[in-house]
Amino acid sequence: MPDNIPLPPALAAIVAGQTLRGLPRLDVRITAPDIRPFLGGNALPGVWSFTAPEPGPHVVVLAVTHGNEIAGAVVLDRWLRAGLRPARGRLSLVFANLDAYARFDPDDPTASRFVDEDLNRVWDIETLEGGRRSCELRRARVLRPLIETADVLLDLHSMLWPSEPLILTGQSPHAAALGLALGVPPLVVADHGHIGGRRLLDYEPFSAAGSERVALLVEAGSHWEATTVATMEATAARLLRHLGTVGPADTVLLPELPGPGPARLAEVTRTITARTPGFAFVRPFRGGQVVPERNTLLALDGDTEIRTPYDNCVLVMPGLRTSPGHTAVRLARFADD
């Protein structure tokens, strides 16, 4: 059926069923580390902060913002056990959502994303200082004083749906420049966030106009794969080297990495939020996929067609099963096109 002919409801239901049959297997191929030795922290619960004698930026590397994204815990656990210390400035390693992480069960690995609400949707002043109460807001309020001292923050994430790894920068030009300089992973995406709340990436100290403080979010690959751990660690290690936070003495712990790849910046022009329970892609698209032709049919949201607005449209993290009010996909174009 040509893309420019609307699908009748019966055929749309069949397409939706085909998409759902393409869901990924939820195999957990890495082990969640035992972080109990690190729960006390030396700065805050679950937070370890080290200051070097030489001046430099305060770099915060933050893991398990979502309790089931255990790859970041693997990286920080490895670094803490190995005794990583900064050569310049200050380095803080943060296990973010301790309560959700404690609930992780490899037999039900999606259940521990959060306890009460998404910790990565509460980072605005009104919410942080308002009267709402939740497990995640309580943790955000504890972490906030440390976060507000960060010059550079890297938030380690992984993905449920099939996708190429990428770096998210929000709208900060400084963050986009840093992401391109790192080059790992090579896809850098400038986006506008989610309608459901502000991410740590979007928190005012990093996103305010003119701010030179930078926050990056790396989506390193599928949740529970060893390759995701490797990508995550490579991104974090390159950041520490790029900023001069670690020195030559750390070459064994953080071995030299290949030079940056051909990094490209993709700018999100449209965020698609599901409106109906029947939102469905017409086929199981992959994140990072480039759809070559404008007006290609991507999905149906009730009777509404979602189509590519331009040639070479980059699909950013399509969620193949999306509920109303949640981001289904972001559409982007390469800045150098």
Backbone torsions as a table, in degrees:
resi	resn	phi	psi	omega
1	MET	NA	126.8	-179.5
2	PRO	-60.4	150.9	-176.4
3	ASP	-64.7	-25.3	-173.8
4	ASN	-88.9	7.0	177.0
5	ILE	-105.6	122.2	-179.0
6	PRO	-59.8	143.5	176.6
7	LEU	-81.4	132.0	173.4
8	PRO	-66.9	156.7	-175.7
9	PRO	-55.3	-39.6	-178.2
10	ALA	-63.2	-44.1	179.6
11	LEU	-69.6	-35.0	176.7
12	ALA	-60.1	-39.0	178.7
13	ALA	-64.9	-38.5	178.0
14	ILE	-65.7	-44.4	178.8
15	VAL	-59.4	-43.4	179.0
16	ALA	-60.6	-41.2	178.4
17	GLY	-63.3	-39.6	177.7
18	GLN	-63.6	-39.6	178.9
19	THR	-62.1	-44.7	-177.7
20	LEU	-65.4	-30.6	177.6
21	ARG	-69.7	-13.4	178.4
22	GLY	-91.2	13.6	-178.6
23	LEU	-62.7	148.1	178.8
24	PRO	-72.5	151.5	171.8
25	ARG	-69.8	142.4	-177.4
26	LEU	-98.4	61.3	178.4
27	ASP	-87.1	131.5	178.2
28	VAL	-99.9	107.7	-173.3
29	ARG	-104.9	4.2	173.1
30	ILE	-126.7	163.0	-177.2
31	THR	-107.0	131.8	175.5
32	ALA	-67.4	122.1	-177.2
33	PRO	-70.6	155.6	174.6
34	ASP	-81.4	105.3	-176.6
35	ILE	-99.7	13.5	-179.8
36	ARG	-56.6	-35.0	177.3
37	PRO	-62.9	-16.9	-174.4
38	PHE	-108.6	2.4	-175.0
39	LEU	-66.6	-31.9	-179.2
40	GLY	-67.5	-35.1	-177.2
41	GLY	66.4	174.7	172.8
42	ASN	-121.6	0.5	177.1
43	ALA	-124.1	-48.1	176.4
44	LEU	-147.4	164.9	174.6
45	PRO	-53.9	125.9	-179.7
46	GLY	74.5	10.1	-177.4
47	VAL	-125.1	125.1	176.8
48	TRP	-116.6	125.6	-175.2
49	SER	-130.1	132.3	-175.7
50	PHE	-130.2	135.7	-178.9
51	THR	-115.5	130.9	179.8
52	ALA	-87.9	159.1	176.3
53	PRO	-68.0	-27.5	179.7
54	GLU	-87.2	142.2	-179.4
55	PRO	-69.5	155.4	179.1
56	GLY	173.1	178.9	-176.7
57	PRO	-72.0	157.6	171.2
58	HIS	-89.0	114.2	-179.0
59	VAL	-106.9	127.1	178.1
60	VAL	-112.8	124.1	173.5
61	VAL	-112.3	120.8	-169.5
62	LEU	-121.2	131.1	-178.4
63	ALA	-122.8	168.2	179.2
64	VAL	44.9	44.9	163.9
65	THR	-55.6	-37.1	170.8
66	HIS	-109.7	128.7	-169.5
67	GLY	-64.2	-21.2	-179.7
68	ASN	-94.5	0.1	178.4
69	GLU	-94.1	77.6	-165.8
70	ILE	-81.8	-10.3	-178.4
71	ALA	-60.6	-37.7	178.7
72	GLY	-64.5	-35.8	176.4
73	ALA	-64.7	-35.2	177.4
74	VAL	-60.8	-43.8	-179.0
75	VAL	-65.1	-50.7	-177.1
76	LEU	-67.0	-37.5	176.4
77	ASP	-59.7	-42.5	-179.9
78	ARG	-64.7	-44.1	-177.9
79	TRP	-67.2	-42.1	-179.5
80	LEU	-66.8	-41.7	179.5
81	ARG	-66.8	-30.1	179.5
82	ALA	-82.8	-9.4	177.5
83	GLY	79.4	32.8	178.9
84	LEU	-60.5	132.1	177.9
85	ARG	-136.3	150.3	-179.8
86	PRO	-76.2	148.0	171.8
87	ALA	-91.0	-24.8	178.0
88	ARG	-139.2	146.0	172.9
89	GLY	70.7	-147.3	-176.7
90	ARG	-130.1	139.3	178.4
91	LEU	-124.2	124.5	177.3
92	SER	-119.3	130.0	179.4
93	LEU	-113.3	123.5	-168.0
94	VAL	-123.7	122.5	164.5
95	PHE	-90.7	109.5	-164.9
96	ALA	-79.5	-68.0	-173.6
97	ASN	-95.6	81.3	-175.4
98	LEU	-63.4	-41.2	-176.6
99	ASP	-66.9	-42.1	178.8
100	ALA	-68.1	-40.9	179.1
101	TYR	-61.4	-37.4	-179.8
102	ALA	-63.8	-20.3	-179.0
103	ARG	-92.9	-0.1	-175.6
104	PHE	-60.9	131.0	180.0
105	ASP	-130.8	113.9	-178.7
106	PRO	-60.8	-18.3	176.6
107	ASP	-81.9	-14.0	176.6
108	ASP	-143.8	67.2	-164.1
109	PRO	-73.8	-12.9	179.2
110	THR	-91.4	-7.5	-170.8
111	ALA	-75.8	-17.9	-172.2
112	SER	-108.1	28.5	177.5
113	ARG	-58.6	-42.2	174.6
114	PHE	-155.1	172.9	178.6
115	VAL	-94.0	-57.9	-178.7
116	ASP	-110.5	-40.4	-178.7
117	GLU	-157.8	167.7	-176.2
118	ASP	-70.0	117.9	178.6
119	LEU	-62.4	-20.6	-179.2
120	ASN	-97.8	28.2	174.2
121	ARG	-134.2	18.0	-173.5
122	VAL	-118.2	10.4	-168.0
123	TRP	-94.1	63.9	168.2
124	ASP	-134.6	154.0	-172.6
125	ILE	-60.2	-43.4	-177.8
126	GLU	-59.3	-43.4	-179.6
127	THR	-70.5	-45.4	-177.1
128	LEU	-64.0	-32.9	-176.7
129	GLU	-103.6	3.5	-179.3
130	GLY	-85.1	-172.0	-174.1
131	GLY	-92.6	-3.2	-178.7
132	ARG	-66.4	147.6	-178.8
133	ARG	-127.2	137.0	172.9
134	SER	-163.8	165.9	176.9
135	CYS	-58.8	-44.4	-175.9
136	GLU	-72.2	-37.8	177.3
137	LEU	-65.8	-37.5	176.7
138	ARG	-60.6	-41.7	179.1
139	ARG	-68.7	-40.7	178.9
140	ALA	-60.7	-39.6	179.9
141	ARG	-67.8	-32.6	175.6
142	VAL	-68.5	-42.1	-175.6
143	LEU	-77.8	-22.1	-171.5
144	ARG	-53.1	-45.2	-179.7
145	PRO	-60.3	-37.5	177.2
146	LEU	-68.8	-46.1	-178.7
147	ILE	-56.6	-37.9	-175.6
148	GLU	-74.8	-5.9	173.9
149	THR	-99.2	-1.6	-176.3
150	ALA	-76.1	134.7	169.2
151	ASP	-86.4	-38.8	178.7
152	VAL	-136.6	131.1	179.4
153	LEU	-125.9	136.2	174.8
154	LEU	-122.2	119.1	-179.2
155	ASP	-102.1	119.2	-173.7
156	LEU	-91.9	120.5	-179.0
157	HIS	-133.3	164.1	172.7
158	SER	-137.0	177.6	-168.4
159	MET	-129.0	147.8	175.2
160	LEU	-80.6	-44.3	-172.9
161	TRP	-91.3	151.7	-177.8
162	PRO	-57.1	128.3	-178.7
163	SER	-163.1	150.9	168.2
164	GLU	-71.3	146.5	177.3
165	PRO	-65.2	154.9	-177.4
166	LEU	-158.0	164.6	173.4
167	ILE	-112.4	129.8	173.8
168	LEU	-99.6	138.2	-174.9
169	THR	-121.6	-3.1	-171.0
170	GLY	62.3	-145.7	-176.7
171	GLN	-103.2	6.9	-177.0
172	SER	-78.0	122.6	176.6
173	PRO	-66.4	-30.3	177.5
174	HIS	-66.4	-40.2	178.5
175	ALA	-65.9	-41.1	178.4
176	ALA	-62.0	-42.4	179.4
177	ALA	-64.1	-40.5	179.4
178	LEU	-67.4	-42.2	178.0
179	GLY	-59.1	-42.8	178.0
180	LEU	-66.1	-36.4	179.1
181	ALA	-66.0	-35.8	179.0
182	LEU	-69.3	-46.9	175.6
183	GLY	73.3	4.1	179.2
184	VAL	-133.1	110.2	-7.0
185	PRO	-72.8	165.1	-172.2
186	PRO	-78.7	-14.2	177.9
187	LEU	-90.7	117.6	179.9
188	VAL	-114.8	128.5	-172.6
189	VAL	-122.7	121.8	172.1
190	ALA	-93.8	120.1	-174.2
191	ASP	-134.7	-180.0	-175.0
192	HIS	-110.8	6.7	178.3
193	GLY	84.2	-156.5	-173.2
194	HIS	-123.2	149.0	177.7
195	ILE	-67.7	-22.4	-174.9
196	GLY	-80.8	-2.0	179.1
197	GLY	146.5	163.3	-175.3
198	ARG	-88.1	134.4	177.0
199	ARG	-79.2	164.8	173.1
200	LEU	-56.5	-37.7	175.8
201	LEU	-54.9	-32.2	-175.9
202	ASP	-95.7	0.9	-177.3
203	TYR	-59.2	141.3	-169.3
204	GLU	-52.1	-41.0	180.0
205	PRO	-57.6	-25.7	-179.5
206	PHE	-98.2	-27.2	-171.3
207	SER	-103.8	-11.0	-177.7
208	ALA	-62.0	143.9	179.3
209	ALA	-57.0	130.7	178.6
210	GLY	87.5	-9.6	179.9
211	SER	-69.5	135.7	176.8
212	GLU	-98.5	-0.7	174.7
213	ARG	-77.4	146.2	-166.8
214	VAL	-129.7	136.7	170.5
215	ALA	-128.0	132.4	175.2
216	LEU	-120.3	150.4	173.3
217	LEU	-124.1	120.9	176.9
218	VAL	-100.9	125.7	170.0
219	GLU	-99.7	101.9	-163.3
220	ALA	-90.6	-3.2	-178.8
221	GLY	136.2	-166.6	-177.4
222	SER	-64.6	146.0	-169.8
223	HIS	-48.2	-48.6	-160.8
224	TRP	-121.9	42.9	-178.6
225	GLU	-118.2	143.8	178.3
226	ALA	-61.9	-33.8	179.3
227	THR	-63.7	-30.9	177.7
228	THR	-67.8	-42.4	176.1
229	VAL	-58.7	-44.5	-178.0
230	ALA	-63.5	-43.0	178.8
231	THR	-64.4	-43.5	-180.0
232	MET	-60.4	-46.9	-179.1
233	GLU	-67.1	-36.9	178.7
234	ALA	-63.9	-41.9	178.3
235	THR	-63.1	-47.5	-178.4
236	ALA	-65.2	-42.1	-180.0
237	ALA	-65.0	-40.7	178.7
238	ARG	-64.2	-37.3	177.7
239	LEU	-61.5	-46.8	-178.7
240	LEU	-63.3	-37.1	177.5
241	ARG	-70.6	-43.2	-177.4
242	HIS	-60.2	-38.0	-177.8
243	LEU	-86.7	-6.2	-177.2
244	GLY	74.9	17.4	-179.8
245	THR	-68.1	-35.7	176.5
246	VAL	-112.3	155.3	-176.3
247	GLY	-116.5	-171.6	-177.8
248	PRO	-59.0	-26.6	-178.8
249	ALA	-66.3	-14.7	-177.9
250	ASP	-98.6	16.3	-177.3
251	THR	-67.4	-25.6	177.6
252	VAL	-75.4	-46.2	-179.6
253	LEU	-69.7	-41.8	179.2
254	LEU	-120.4	80.6	-174.2
255	PRO	-60.5	155.9	178.3
256	GLU	-58.8	140.6	-177.1
257	LEU	-110.6	159.5	174.8
258	PRO	-59.4	157.7	178.4
259	GLY	-61.0	158.1	-179.8
260	PRO	-55.5	142.4	176.5
261	GLY	-77.4	-174.0	179.2
262	PRO	-76.2	78.3	-176.6
263	ALA	-67.3	143.4	178.3
264	ARG	-134.1	143.7	178.2
265	LEU	-98.4	126.4	173.9
266	ALA	-112.8	131.2	-176.6
267	GLU	-106.2	122.3	179.9
268	VAL	-70.7	128.6	177.9
269	THR	-107.6	-19.0	-177.3
270	ARG	-152.4	129.9	174.1
271	THR	-106.5	123.0	-178.4
272	ILE	-94.8	115.8	176.7
273	THR	-106.1	127.6	-179.6
274	ALA	-62.5	135.7	179.0
275	ARG	-105.3	-26.5	-174.8
276	THR	-125.3	158.0	176.1
277	PRO	-65.0	-17.4	-177.5
278	GLY	-90.8	11.0	179.7
279	PHE	-56.0	129.4	179.8
280	ALA	-153.0	135.0	171.4
281	PHE	-73.2	150.5	-178.5
282	VAL	-77.8	-16.5	171.1
283	ARG	-158.0	162.4	-175.4
284	PRO	-75.7	85.1	178.3
285	PHE	-67.2	157.9	179.1
286	ARG	-112.2	140.5	176.6
287	GLY	-60.4	138.9	-175.7
288	GLY	87.0	-8.6	178.6
289	GLN	-65.4	138.0	178.1
290	VAL	-105.0	117.7	179.0
291	VAL	-90.8	116.0	-167.8
292	PRO	-70.2	-28.5	-170.5
293	GLU	-112.2	135.6	172.8
294	ARG	-60.8	148.9	174.7
295	ASN	73.0	17.8	174.7
296	THR	-73.6	132.0	179.7
297	LEU	-71.3	125.4	179.3
298	LEU	-104.8	-43.8	-170.5
299	ALA	-158.0	166.2	173.0
300	LEU	-122.9	131.7	176.6
301	ASP	-119.7	90.5	-167.6
302	GLY	66.1	-122.6	178.1
303	ASP	-93.4	0.4	-176.6
304	THR	-90.8	130.9	176.5
305	GLU	-90.0	138.8	174.2
306	ILE	-108.2	117.8	-176.1
307	ARG	-127.2	158.6	178.1
308	THR	-69.9	132.4	-176.9
309	PRO	-84.1	-9.9	-177.8
310	TYR	-158.9	166.9	174.7
311	ASP	-65.9	156.4	177.1
312	ASN	52.4	50.7	-179.7
313	CYS	-82.9	125.6	-179.7
314	VAL	-90.1	126.6	177.7
315	LEU	-91.9	118.3	-176.2
316	VAL	-102.9	110.8	172.6
317	MET	50.1	59.0	174.9
318	PRO	-64.4	133.4	176.0
319	GLY	-98.2	111.5	-170.0
320	LEU	-73.3	-9.2	173.1
321	ARG	-138.9	102.2	-170.1
322	THR	-122.3	134.5	178.5
323	SER	-95.7	159.2	-177.8
324	PRO	-56.8	139.2	179.6
325	GLY	88.8	-3.8	-179.6
326	HIS	-109.6	152.3	-179.8
327	THR	-67.0	126.3	179.1
328	ALA	-93.5	-39.1	179.5
329	VAL	-169.8	153.8	171.5
330	ARG	-115.0	139.0	-177.3
331	LEU	-106.8	129.7	-173.2
332	ALA	-138.0	158.0	172.4
333	ARG	-127.7	149.7	-179.1
334	PHE	-67.3	135.0	-177.1
335	ALA	-65.4	-26.1	-176.6
336	ASP	-94.9	5.9	177.6
337	ASP	-71.5	NA	NA
